[in-house]
């Protein structure tokens, strides 16, 4: 558990942290406005997306269930327990790389390739579960910038 003095220390910083986050969001929006051509074409290719969501479909970072969507935003898998990951995913080994390439079993390789991370999380989620984050999430989704924010 979090000790009360540590909790209070964190709570005293909340307004500054929210302001820093809003500054970062505005910075990214300004960059996008100035470099929209590059931003819409960079890493813009069709893949699926995989991430964790909570019971309401909000972005989850620790607990949660797996959700997989295709490049059009259609849900392929939902509510998959993380311990059952290997029931929907396999890995491909290429002779030119030490990396393994995970893909969705039902679509095979390479059609079943998917992305994870911040973009994957946002693309599989329905929301973010806090008012300010939800507002920015819905602005991002509404923008239809490229195929990356389906």
C-alpha positions as CSV (number, residue, x, y, z in Angstrom):
1,X,0.0,0.0,0.0
2,X,1.0,3.6,-0.5
3,X,1.9,5.4,2.7
4,X,-0.2,8.5,3.4
5,X,2.8,10.9,3.3
6,X,3.8,9.5,-0.2
7,X,0.2,9.7,-1.4
8,X,0.0,13.4,-0.3
9,X,3.3,14.1,-2.0
10,X,1.9,12.7,-5.2
11,X,-1.4,14.6,-4.9
12,X,0.4,17.9,-4.4
13,X,2.0,17.4,-7.9
14,X,-1.1,16.4,-9.8
15,X,-1.9,19.9,-11.2
16,X,1.6,20.4,-12.4
17,X,1.7,16.9,-14.0
18,X,-1.6,17.6,-15.8
19,X,-0.2,20.9,-17.0
20,X,2.9,19.1,-18.3
21,X,0.8,16.6,-20.1
22,X,-1.4,19.3,-21.7
23,X,1.8,21.0,-22.8
24,X,3.1,17.8,-24.4
25,X,-0.3,17.3,-26.2
26,X,-0.3,20.8,-27.5
27,X,3.3,20.4,-28.7
28,X,2.4,17.3,-30.7
29,X,-0.7,19.0,-32.1
30,X,1.5,22.0,-33.2
31,X,4.1,19.7,-34.7
32,X,1.4,17.8,-36.6
33,X,-0.1,21.1,-37.9
34,X,3.3,22.1,-39.2
35,X,4.3,18.7,-40.6
36,X,1.0,17.1,-41.6
37,X,2.3,15.7,-44.9
38,X,5.2,13.8,-43.2
39,X,3.0,12.8,-40.2
40,X,0.3,11.3,-42.3
41,X,2.7,9.3,-44.5
42,X,5.3,8.1,-41.9
43,X,4.8,4.4,-41.0
44,X,1.4,4.5,-42.6
45,X,0.8,0.9,-43.6
46,X,-2.0,-1.5,-42.9
47,X,-1.6,-3.9,-39.9
48,X,-3.7,-5.1,-37.1
49,X,-3.4,-3.8,-33.6
50,X,-3.2,-5.5,-30.2
51,X,-3.5,-4.1,-26.7
52,X,-5.0,-4.5,-23.3
53,X,-8.4,-3.1,-22.4
54,X,-10.5,-3.1,-19.2
55,X,-14.0,-4.5,-18.9
56,X,-15.4,-1.2,-20.4
57,X,-13.0,-1.2,-23.3
58,X,-10.8,1.5,-21.9
59,X,-7.0,1.5,-22.3
60,X,-5.3,-0.7,-19.8
61,X,-1.6,-0.9,-19.0
62,X,-1.3,-3.6,-16.4
63,X,-4.4,-5.7,-15.8
64,X,-7.0,-6.3,-18.6
65,X,-7.8,-8.5,-21.5
66,X,-6.3,-8.7,-24.9
67,X,-8.2,-7.1,-27.8
68,X,-7.1,-7.5,-31.4
69,X,-8.4,-5.3,-34.3
70,X,-7.6,-5.5,-38.0
71,X,-6.4,-2.6,-40.1
72,X,-10.0,-1.5,-40.7
73,X,-10.8,-1.4,-36.9
74,X,-12.9,-4.6,-36.9
75,X,-12.5,-6.5,-33.7
76,X,-10.9,-10.0,-34.4
77,X,-10.4,-11.1,-30.8
78,X,-11.8,-9.6,-27.6
79,X,-11.7,-10.4,-23.9
80,X,-8.7,-12.8,-24.3
81,X,-6.9,-13.5,-21.0
82,X,-3.2,-12.6,-21.4
83,X,-2.2,-16.1,-20.3
84,X,-4.0,-17.4,-23.4
85,X,-1.9,-15.2,-25.7
86,X,-0.4,-18.1,-27.5
87,X,-3.9,-19.4,-28.4
88,X,-4.3,-16.5,-30.9
89,X,-0.6,-15.6,-31.7
90,X,2.3,-17.4,-33.3
91,X,5.8,-16.2,-34.1
92,X,7.7,-16.3,-37.4
93,X,11.4,-16.5,-37.6
94,X,13.2,-15.0,-40.6
95,X,16.7,-16.0,-41.6
96,X,17.7,-12.3,-41.9
97,X,16.9,-11.2,-38.4
98,X,17.3,-12.3,-34.8
99,X,13.9,-10.9,-34.1
100,X,10.7,-13.0,-34.0
101,X,7.7,-11.7,-35.8
102,X,4.4,-12.3,-34.0
103,X,1.2,-12.6,-36.0
104,X,-2.4,-13.5,-35.6
105,X,-2.8,-17.2,-36.2
106,X,-6.1,-17.1,-38.1
107,X,-4.7,-14.7,-40.7
108,X,-1.3,-16.3,-41.0
109,X,2.0,-14.6,-41.8
110,X,2.4,-11.9,-43.0
111,X,-1.3,-11.0,-43.3
112,X,-1.7,-11.4,-39.5
113,X,1.1,-9.0,-38.5
114,X,0.0,-6.5,-35.9
115,X,1.4,-3.5,-33.9
116,X,1.5,-2.9,-30.2
117,X,2.6,0.0,-28.0
118,X,0.9,3.4,-27.6
119,X,-0.7,3.3,-31.1
120,X,-1.9,-0.2,-30.7
121,X,-3.4,0.6,-27.3
122,X,-5.3,3.5,-28.6
123,X,-6.5,1.8,-31.8
124,X,-8.0,-1.2,-29.9
125,X,-9.6,0.9,-27.1
126,X,-13.0,2.6,-26.8
127,X,-11.8,5.2,-24.3
128,X,-9.3,6.2,-21.6
129,X,-11.4,6.3,-18.5
130,X,-10.4,9.8,-17.4
131,X,-12.2,13.0,-18.6
132,X,-9.2,14.8,-20.1
133,X,-7.6,11.7,-21.6
134,X,-11.0,10.7,-23.1
135,X,-11.4,14.1,-24.7
136,X,-8.0,13.9,-26.4
137,X,-8.7,10.2,-27.3
138,X,-11.9,11.1,-29.0
139,X,-10.3,14.1,-30.8
140,X,-7.6,11.7,-32.1
141,X,-10.2,9.2,-33.3
142,X,-12.4,11.9,-34.9
143,X,-9.5,13.3,-36.9
144,X,-9.1,10.3,-39.1
145,X,-5.6,11.4,-39.8
146,X,-4.5,8.2,-41.6
147,X,-5.0,4.5,-41.4
148,X,-3.0,4.5,-38.1
149,X,-5.9,5.9,-36.0
150,X,-8.8,3.7,-37.1
